Amino acid sequence: MRTLKLTASVNSIKGVTVYKSHKAEVVRIFKIDLKSGNTKIEITELPSCIDTQSVRVSGLGDARLFDVVCTTRDGFENCSSLLDGPGPWKSSEAMRRLKAQKLALEGEKRVRGHESDLLVSYAKTLHGEHVSPTQMGEFLQSFVEQGRKNLEAVAELDEKIVALDRQIEVEVQKETTKKGLTTGEVTIVVGTDSDTHVDLKLTYIVSNASWESTYELHAATDNSKPSSSVALHYRARIMQSTREDWNDTALTLSTVAASTVAKSIPWLNPIKIRPQSHPARPAGGLFGKMPNNNVNLNPFTSCNPFPLQSNTAPSLFEQQQQYQQQQLQQVQQQQYQQQQFQQAQQQQAQVQQLQQLQPQHQQLQMVQQQPSIFGQPQQPSSAFGSSQDPVQTLRTLDKPAPAGSLDSEADDFEDIAVPNAMAGPTTIVTETPLAISYAVEGATTVPSDGTVHQVSVAVLPFEAKISHICTPRVDPRVYLQCHVKNTSEYRLLPGPVSVVLNDSFVSKTSINEINTGDTFTCTLGDDVATKVTYARSSKTVTSQGGSFQEVFNTTTYNTKITIHNKHPFALTDLVVRDIIPTCDDKRAKVLLRKPEGLANAKGGEVVKLAPPGLKVMWGKTSDGRLGEKDGRFEWAWSVDGGAKAVLEAQWELKAPADIAWVESVPVF
């Protein structure tokens, strides 16, 4: 059998597809002349991070494929001393060739040195009695000419050696920056009936390669007015440490997760419903001694301050009390564990069951409020109601435990984890039901240095709507906000966005996945030509109560916001946001007086004010909900060039005078 030995680093890479799962698919082409019969092809210096089961061979034409074996020399990877020092497995083929050329030149230089030594030695053997003056002159002329040629040859060899030393130094620098090892080998056995030429295509998957999306939003101004046309530069940040450089390669970026784990359609396992297990009743007679049950079942406490066992025999009532307390503590433990798995999935069902199980819930509250040796059970509550869902407590006592419970006796049941839904979309874009692929135009080079390299994917022109937004209570500046609609055919992947205005970096933000037709926002910085002032004043009046009447303070707060547009053009889409304080304490009441009509507005209703064009409405929270309960509202107006706009708000706080009331910002 004929054997061919090939080095992977000598043959260039045809194409690379990088996946989101930190893997990449590499395609190499080997041009091989096959002889009649079987041929064994050994390909070395493949990455050590190669998936040995992913190797595919194609492009054989009429030749037949008999065997494919992929291995890695794990012995080298386990020896740290070999990895840290120089060795043949660390040197590239280019380095080997350079060193071989240097050795050849140094050998030729030594031959030239011997030539010079022989010439001098021969000249020393000549004497006057044996050589005539004419012959001596001819010899000296030949000696000088030959010596000149020898010196020129040695000088030329020295220059070549210096050039090779510089190339070797460059290769050494490359080797030190390269990450990974090349201990992978592939052995292929093919057969053919006649001599033929094939372009053997070797495809394999490697790890230690990743990519992520990044964007640059370029905007410009025209006569100090922001333009409505923007350009989104879509780029990819690629990093790989596979030990093989992707030089001048056709690069494709895919959103698919190329997992090498076998996949199949999920199988539904049977689910059984069973009664919830309860602890056995304590042994002993009605009035006899009970065993020590001083076991801390409460996950929120570290010790039991009161023992359950006393020197005197407990009564029947005390036994029932202790047994009931143990049940409640076990319920609390199960609730704490179940909330970790079920809270997100059962909120909707809990609301529906609450209406149906209200009578039973009242009975449960009576049981929970019975005193025990631990004192009254605590029922913490928040500003928006009870922090513990009564439906979940009721279901724990009256309904079977779910299959995902962490009960110690639920070993026969399997915890079911619900996988997260995955979504994924320039040059050339290919979208399938499974993934989106971006074929980067032209040849791309990504070295194996573990450093992030950025390549351009596409430039997408968009139309944008520019808004001027101000929050003077926090920052008295007007910010330019760009609302961009994805009018392209494909969705945009999540990633950071660098905002560039007039070729100058402004800010950095990020976007989530943007489908076709969806809108995302970016801040373009503040408008230095628009001045904002914010003033606030207050006045307190105390009511004159009688001897048996509570005294109240009524504090009136006024805010005045002034916006001066120094641009020659109008700010047609100005939004000013503000907030009034709210109070959860029923002893205090907040009344909104201005803007007029806003207190009676419902939902997203828009209230029109004077002068014409001024509007006010309830704002939204960070997650998109209406902010009426938080006191958020915003004005919308258009301010002409060079004009000023004044916005006023007023509210009253009526509260008992014997309590000091302060404003606070909750920290979430």
C-alpha positions in Angstrom: 0.0 0.0 0.0 1.3 3.4 -1.0 1.6 6.0 1.8 1.4 9.8 1.4 2.3 12.1 4.3 0.7 15.6 4.2 1.1 18.5 6.6 -2.1 20.5 7.2 -0.3 23.8 7.8 1.2 23.6 4.3 -2.3 23.5 2.6 -4.5 26.5 2.9 -7.9 26.5 4.5 -10.8 26.9 2.0 -13.5 28.0 4.3 -14.5 28.3 8.0 -18.0 28.5 9.5 -18.1 29.8 13.1 -21.0 28.8 15.3 -22.5 30.4 18.4 -21.6 27.3 20.5 -17.8 28.1 20.6 -17.1 25.8 17.7 -16.1 26.1 14.1 -16.3 24.0 11.0 -13.1 24.0 8.9 -12.8 22.9 5.3 -9.4 22.1 3.8 -8.6 21.0 0.2 -5.7 18.6 -0.6 -4.7 18.1 -4.2 -3.5 14.5 -4.5 -2.3 12.3 -7.4 -3.5 8.8 -6.7 -1.9 5.7 -8.1 -3.8 2.6 -9.0 -4.6 0.5 -5.9 -4.9 1.5 -2.3 -3.3 4.6 -0.9 -2.9 5.5 2.8 -3.0 9.3 3.4 -1.6 10.6 6.7 -2.5 14.3 7.5 -0.7 15.7 10.5 -0.5 19.0 12.4 -4.2 19.3 12.8 -5.6 21.2 15.9 -5.6 19.3 19.2 -9.1 20.7 19.8 -10.5 18.8 16.8 -13.6 16.7 17.4 -12.3 13.3 16.3 -15.9 12.1 15.4 -16.7 15.0 13.2 -14.2 14.3 10.4 -15.7 14.0 6.9 -13.9 13.2 3.6 -15.4 14.1 0.2 -14.3 15.1 -3.3 -12.8 11.7 -4.2 -14.4 11.4 -7.6 -14.1 7.8 -8.8 -11.9 6.8 -5.9 -13.4 4.8 -3.1 -13.1 5.6 0.6 -12.2 2.6 2.8 -11.2 4.0 6.2 -11.0 7.3 8.1 -9.3 7.5 11.5 -8.8 10.7 13.6 -6.7 10.8 16.7 -4.9 13.3 18.9 -1.6 12.7 20.7 -2.9 13.3 24.3 0.4 12.3 25.7 2.0 15.6 24.8 -0.9 17.6 26.2 -0.5 15.9 29.6 3.2 16.8 29.8 3.6 20.4 30.9 7.4 20.4 30.5 7.0 19.6 26.8 4.4 22.2 26.3 6.5 25.0 27.9 9.7 24.2 26.0 10.5 24.1 22.3 9.8 20.9 20.4 8.9 19.5 17.0 5.2 19.5 17.9 5.4 23.2 18.7 7.2 24.3 15.5 5.3 25.1 12.4 6.2 23.8 8.9 7.3 27.2 7.9 9.8 27.3 10.8 11.1 23.9 9.8 11.7 25.0 6.2 13.5 28.2 7.3 15.8 26.3 9.6 16.6 23.8 6.9 17.5 26.6 4.5 19.7 28.2 7.1 21.6 24.9 7.7 22.2 24.6 4.0 23.6 28.1 3.7 25.8 27.6 6.7 27.1 24.4 5.2 27.9 26.2 1.9 29.7 28.9 3.8 31.9 26.3 5.5 32.7 24.9 2.0 33.8 28.3 0.8 35.9 28.7 3.9 37.7 25.4 3.1 38.2 26.5 -0.5 40.0 29.6 0.7 42.1 27.6 3.1 43.2 25.2 0.4 44.1 28.0 -1.9 46.3 29.6 0.7 47.9 26.3 1.6 48.7 25.6 -2.0 50.3 29.1 -2.4 52.6 28.4 0.6 54.0 25.3 -1.2 55.4 27.4 -4.1 59.1 28.3 -4.1 61.3 30.5 -6.4 63.5 27.7 -7.5 60.6 25.8 -8.9 58.5 28.6 -10.5 59.6 31.2 -13.0 58.7 34.8 -12.5 56.2 34.7 -15.4 54.4 31.7 -13.9 54.4 33.4 -10.4 52.7 36.4 -11.9 50.1 34.4 -13.6 49.5 32.4 -10.3 49.2 35.6 -8.3 46.7 37.0 -10.7 44.6 33.8 -10.5 45.0 33.7 -6.7 43.6 37.3 -6.3 40.7 36.6 -8.8 39.8 33.4 -7.0 40.0 35.0 -3.6 37.7 37.8 -4.7 35.1 35.4 -5.9 35.3 33.5 -2.7 34.8 36.6 -0.6 31.9 37.7 -2.7 30.3 34.3 -2.3 30.8 34.3 1.5 29.4 37.8 1.8 26.3 36.8 -0.2 25.8 33.8 2.0 26.1 35.9 5.1 23.3 38.2 3.7 21.1 35.3 3.0 21.7 33.9 6.5 20.8 37.3 8.1 17.6 37.4 6.1 16.7 33.9 7.2 17.4 34.8 10.8 15.0 37.7 10.5 12.3 35.4 9.0 12.9 32.9 11.8 12.5 35.7 14.4 9.2 36.6 12.9 8.0 33.0 12.9 9.1 32.7 16.5 7.1 35.7 17.4 4.1 34.2 15.6 4.6 30.9 17.5 4.7 32.7 20.9 1.4 34.4 20.1 -0.4 31.3 18.8 -2.7 29.6 21.2 -3.3 25.8 21.2 -1.5 22.7 20.0 -1.4 20.7 16.7 -1.4 17.1 17.8 -4.3 16.1 15.7 -3.8 13.4 12.9 -6.1 12.0 10.3 -5.4 8.7 8.4 -7.4 8.1 5.3 -7.3 5.0 3.1 -8.6 5.3 -0.4 -8.5 3.1 -3.5 -8.8 3.6 -7.2 -8.7 1.3 -10.3 -6.4 3.7 -12.3 -4.2 6.7 -11.8 -6.2 9.8 -11.1 -6.1 13.3 -9.6 -8.5 14.2 -6.7 -9.2 17.3 -4.7 -9.7 15.7 -1.3 -12.0 17.8 0.8 -11.4 17.4 4.6 -14.1 18.8 6.9 -13.9 18.8 10.7 -15.2 20.7 13.7 -12.9 22.4 16.3 -13.6 24.1 19.5 -12.1 27.3 21.0 -13.7 29.5 18.4 -16.5 32.0 18.9 -18.1 35.1 17.5 -20.6 37.7 18.7 -22.5 40.6 17.1 -21.5 44.2 17.5 -22.8 47.4 15.9 -21.9 51.0 15.1 -24.7 53.5 14.6 -23.5 56.4 12.5 -25.6 59.5 12.5 -24.9 63.0 11.2 -26.3 66.6 11.6 -27.3 69.0 8.9 -27.0 72.7 10.0 -26.9 71.5 13.6 -30.1 69.6 13.1 -29.9 65.8 13.3 -30.5 64.0 10.1 -33.2 61.3 9.9 -31.0 59.0 7.9 -28.7 56.7 9.9 -26.4 53.8 9.0 -26.0 50.7 11.1 -22.6 49.1 10.6 -23.0 45.4 11.5 -19.7 43.9 12.6 -18.7 40.6 14.1 -16.1 40.0 16.8 -14.3 36.8 16.3 -11.8 35.0 18.5 -10.1 31.7 18.0 -7.3 29.7 19.6 -7.3 26.5 17.5 -3.5 26.8 16.7 -4.2 27.1 12.9 -4.4 30.6 11.3 -7.4 31.2 9.1 -5.5 33.1 6.4 -7.4 34.5 3.3 -10.4 32.3 4.1 -14.0 32.4 3.1 -15.6 33.1 6.5 -19.2 32.3 7.4 -20.9 33.3 10.7 -23.8 31.1 11.8 -26.3 31.4 14.7 -26.8 27.7 15.0 -25.5 25.9 18.1 -23.3 23.2 16.5 -23.6 20.7 19.4 -21.8 17.4 19.0 -24.3 15.8 21.5 -26.9 13.6 19.9 -30.3 15.3 19.8 -33.8 13.8 19.7 -37.4 14.9 20.2 -38.1 15.1 24.0 -39.9 12.1 25.4 -42.8 12.6 27.9 -42.3 10.5 31.0 -45.4 9.4 33.0 -46.4 11.7 35.9 -48.1 10.2 39.0 -50.2 12.0 41.5 -49.9 10.8 45.1 -50.8 12.0 48.6 -48.3 14.3 50.3 -46.4 12.4 53.0 -46.7 13.6 56.6 -44.5 12.9 59.5 -45.5 10.0 61.8 -47.3 10.9 65.0 -45.0 10.8 68.1 -44.9 7.6 70.0 -46.3 7.3 73.5 -49.6 7.5 75.3 -51.9 10.4 75.5 -50.3 11.7 78.6 -47.0 9.8 78.5 -43.6 11.3 77.6 -42.8 12.1 74.0 -39.4 11.6 72.4 -37.3 14.6 71.8 -38.4 16.2 68.5 -36.2 19.2 68.8 -35.4 19.3 65.1 -35.2 22.6 63.3 -37.3 22.3 60.2 -37.5 26.0 59.5 -35.1 26.9 56.7 -35.0 30.5 57.8 -33.7 29.9 61.3 -30.4 28.3 62.4 -31.4 27.2 65.9 -34.5 26.5 68.0 -34.6 28.9 71.0 -37.2 26.8 72.9 -37.0 23.0 73.3 -40.0 20.9 72.4 -39.4 18.5 75.3 -40.1 19.4 78.9 -39.5 17.6 82.2 -43.3 17.2 82.7 -45.4 15.1 80.5 -47.2 17.1 77.9 -51.0 17.2 77.8 -53.1 16.1 74.9 -53.6 19.7 73.9 -49.9 20.3 73.9 -49.2 17.2 71.8 -51.7 18.4 69.2 -50.1 21.9 69.3 -46.7 20.4 68.7 -47.8 18.1 66.0 -49.6 21.1 64.3 -46.5 23.2 64.6 -44.4 20.5 62.9 -46.8 20.4 60.0 -46.6 24.2 59.6 -42.8 24.2 59.7 -42.7 21.4 57.1 -45.1 23.3 54.9 -42.8 26.4 55.2 -39.8 24.4 54.1 -41.6 22.9 51.1 -43.0 26.3 50.1 -39.5 27.8 50.1 -38.2 25.0 47.9 -41.1 24.9 45.6 -41.0 28.7 44.9 -37.6 28.2 43.3 -39.1 26.0 40.6 -42.8 27.0 40.3 -43.2 30.7 40.9 -42.9 31.7 37.3 -45.2 28.9 36.0 -48.0 29.0 38.5 -48.8 32.7 38.9 -51.7 32.6 36.5 -53.1 29.4 38.0 -52.8 30.8 41.5 -55.0 33.8 40.7 -57.8 31.5 39.3 -57.6 29.1 42.2 -57.8 32.0 44.7 -61.3 32.8 43.7 -62.4 29.2 44.0 -60.7 28.3 47.3 -61.5 31.5 49.3 -63.6 29.7 51.9 -60.9 27.0 52.5 -58.3 29.8 52.7 -60.2 31.4 55.6 -60.1 28.0 57.5 -56.4 27.8 56.8 -55.8 31.3 58.2 -57.4 30.1 61.5 -55.0 27.2 61.7 -52.0 29.4 60.9 -52.9 32.0 63.6 -52.9 29.5 66.5 -50.1 30.2 68.9 -47.2 27.8 69.3 -44.1 27.5 71.4 -42.4 29.7 68.8 -44.9 32.5 69.3 -47.3 34.0 66.8 -46.5 33.0 63.2 -45.2 36.0 61.2 -47.0 37.1 58.1 -44.8 39.7 56.4 -46.5 42.0 53.9 -45.3 44.6 51.4 -46.7 47.8 50.1 -48.7 46.0 47.5 -50.2 43.3 49.7 -49.0 40.0 51.2 -45.6 38.8 50.2 -46.7 35.1 50.3 -49.3 33.9 47.9 -52.2 32.3 50.0 -53.1 30.0 47.1 -49.7 28.4 47.2 -49.9 27.8 50.9 -53.4 26.3 50.6 -52.4 24.1 47.7 -49.4 22.8 49.8 -51.7 21.7 52.6 -54.7 20.4 50.7 -53.3 19.3 47.4 -50.7 16.7 46.4 -47.1 17.8 46.0 -46.0 18.5 42.4 -43.6 16.1 40.7 -40.8 18.6 40.9 -40.9 18.9 44.7 -37.7 18.5 46.7 -39.4 16.2 49.3 -37.0 13.7 50.7 -39.3 10.8 49.8 -39.9 11.8 46.2 -36.9 9.8 44.9 -39.1 7.9 42.4 -40.0 11.1 40.5 -37.9 13.0 38.0 -37.3 16.8 38.1 -38.2 18.2 34.8 -36.3 21.3 33.6 -37.9 23.5 31.0 -35.3 24.6 28.4 -35.1 28.2 27.5 -36.4 29.2 24.1 -33.5 30.1 21.7 -33.7 32.6 18.9 -31.3 33.5 16.3 -30.9 36.1 12.2 -23.9 41.4 5.7 -22.9 40.5 2.9 -24.8 37.4 1.9 -27.4 36.3 4.4 -29.0 32.9 4.4 -32.0 32.3 6.8 -33.4 28.9 7.6 -35.9 27.7 10.2 -32.9 26.6 12.3 -30.4 29.5 12.0 -29.1 32.5 10.1 -25.8 32.5 8.3 -23.7 35.5 7.3 -21.2 34.9 4.5 -18.5 37.6 4.9 -17.6 39.1 1.5 -14.0 38.6 0.4 -11.2 36.7 2.1 -10.7 37.1 5.8 -7.7 36.5 8.0 -8.2 35.5 11.7 -5.0 34.3 13.4 -5.0 31.9 16.3 -3.9 34.3 19.0 -6.8 34.3 21.4 -7.4 38.0 20.6 -10.7 39.5 19.4 -10.7 40.4 15.7 -13.5 42.5 14.2 -14.7 42.0 10.7 -17.3 44.0 8.8 -20.5 42.1 7.9 -22.9 44.7 6.4 -23.9 48.4 6.4 -27.7 48.8 6.8 -29.3 52.2 6.0 -32.2 53.1 8.2 -34.6 56.0 8.6 -34.8 57.3 12.2 -37.0 59.5 14.3 -35.1 62.0 16.5 -36.7 63.0 19.8 -35.5 65.5 22.4 -36.0 64.0 25.9 -35.3 65.8 29.2 -35.6 64.7 32.8 -34.7 67.9 34.6 -35.4 66.6 38.2 -32.3 64.4 37.7 -30.3 66.1 35.0 -31.1 69.5 33.5 -30.0 68.6 30.0 -31.9 67.7 26.8 -30.8 64.4 25.2 -31.2 63.3 21.6 -32.8 60.0 21.3 -32.9 58.1 18.0 -35.8 55.7 17.3 -34.7 53.3 14.5 -37.0 50.9 12.8 -35.5 47.7 11.4 -36.7 47.9 7.7 -34.2 45.3 6.6 -35.3 41.8 5.6 -33.6 40.0 8.5 -33.6 40.3 12.2 -30.7 41.8 14.1 -29.0 39.7 16.8 -28.3 41.0 20.4 -25.1 42.9 20.9 -23.5 46.2 22.0 -23.9 49.4 19.9 -21.4 52.2 19.6 -23.1 55.5 18.7 -21.1 57.7 16.4 -22.3 61.3 15.7 -20.4 63.2 13.0 -17.6 60.7 13.1 -17.1 61.2 16.8 -17.9 58.6 19.5 -20.9 59.7 21.6 -22.1 56.8 23.7 -22.4 53.1 24.0 -25.6 51.1 24.4 -27.0 47.6 23.5 -29.9 46.1 21.6 -31.8 42.9 22.1 -33.0 40.8 19.2 -34.7 43.1 16.7 -37.1 41.5 14.3 -38.2 43.0 11.0 -40.4 45.9 11.7 -39.4 46.3 15.3 -37.9 49.5 16.7 -34.9 50.1 19.0 -33.6 53.3 20.6 -30.2 54.8 21.0 -29.0 58.0 22.8 -27.1 60.4 20.6 -25.8 62.5 23.4 -27.0 65.8 24.9 -28.1 69.0 23.1 -25.7 71.7 24.3 -27.7 74.4 22.5 -30.8 73.9 24.6 -30.8 75.2 28.2 -33.0 73.8 31.0 -33.7 75.1 34.5 -35.6 73.3 37.3 -37.0 75.2 40.3 -39.0 73.8 43.2 -40.8 75.5 46.1 -43.1 74.4 48.9 -45.5 76.0 51.5 -47.0 74.3 54.5 -50.3 75.2 56.2 -51.4 73.7 59.5 -55.1 73.1 60.1 -56.6 74.5 63.3 -58.1 71.5 65.0 -60.1 71.4 68.2 -59.2 69.7 71.5 -60.4 66.3 70.2 -59.3 66.7 66.5 -56.1 65.6 64.9 -53.9 68.4 63.5 -52.9 68.0 59.8 -50.2 69.7 57.7 -51.0 70.5 54.1 -47.8 71.1 52.1 -48.1 72.5 48.6 -45.2 71.8 46.2 -44.6 73.7 43.0 -42.1 72.9 40.3 -41.2 75.1 37.4 -39.3 73.9 34.4 -37.9 76.3 31.8 -36.6 75.2 28.5 -34.8 77.6 26.2 -34.3 76.5 22.6 -31.3 78.4 21.2 -31.4 76.6 17.9 -32.6 78.4 14.8 -35.1 75.5 14.2 -37.9 74.2 16.3 -37.7 71.2 18.6 -40.8 69.5 17.2 -40.6 66.4 19.4 -39.8 67.5 22.9 -40.6 65.2 25.8 -40.1 66.4 29.4 -40.4 63.8 32.1 -41.1 64.3 35.8 -42.4 62.4 38.8 -44.5 63.2 41.8 -44.0 61.4 45.1 -46.5 58.7 46.2 -47.3 57.4 49.6 -48.4 53.9 50.8 -49.2 55.1 54.3 -53.0 55.6 54.5 -52.5 58.5 57.0 -51.0 60.7 54.3 -52.6 61.6 51.0 -51.1 63.1 47.9 -53.3 65.2 45.6 -52.2 66.3 42.1 -53.3 69.8 41.1 -51.3 70.5 38.0 -51.1 69.6 35.2 -54.8 70.0 35.2 -56.8 67.0 34.2 -54.0 64.5 34.6 -55.2 63.1 37.9 -58.4 62.0 36.2 -56.7 60.5 33.1 -57.0 56.8 32.6 -54.4 54.5 31.1 -52.6 56.0 28.1 -55.1 58.9 27.8 -53.6 62.1 26.5 -54.6 65.4 28.2 -54.5 68.6 26.1 -53.4 71.7 27.8 -53.0 75.4 27.0 -51.2 76.8 25.0 -52.3 74.7 22.0 -50.0 71.8 21.2 -49.0 71.1 24.8 -50.0 67.6 26.0 -49.4 65.6 29.1 -49.9 61.9 29.9 -48.9 59.3 32.3 -45.4 57.9 31.6 -44.1 54.3 31.5 -41.8 52.3 33.7 -38.6 50.8 32.6 -40.4 47.5 31.7 -43.1 49.3 29.7 -45.9 49.4 32.2 -48.0 52.5 32.9 -46.3 54.6 35.5 -49.4 56.1 37.1 -48.9 54.2 40.4 -45.3 55.5 40.5 -46.4 59.1 39.8 -44.6 59.2 36.4 -45.8 61.7 33.9 -44.5 63.5 30.8 -45.2 66.6 28.7 -45.0 66.6 24.9 -44.6 69.9 23.1 -42.9 71.7 20.3 -40.7 74.7 21.0 -39.9 77.2 18.3 -36.3 78.3 17.5 -35.1 80.9 20.0 -38.3 80.5 22.2 -38.8 79.5 25.8 -41.2 77.0 27.2 -42.4 76.9 30.8 -43.9 73.8 32.4 -45.5 73.8 35.9 -46.6 71.0 38.2 -48.3 71.2 41.6 -49.3 68.7 44.2 -50.3 68.7 47.9 -49.4 66.4 50.7 -51.9 66.2 53.6 -50.6 64.3 56.6 -50.7 64.3 60.4 -48.6 67.2 61.8 -47.1 65.1 64.6 -45.1 62.9 62.2 -42.1 64.1 60.1 -42.5 63.0 56.5 -39.6 62.8 54.1 -39.1 61.8 50.4 -37.0 58.7 49.7 -36.0 56.8 46.6 -36.3 53.1 47.0 -33.3 51.0 46.0 -34.3 47.9 43.9 
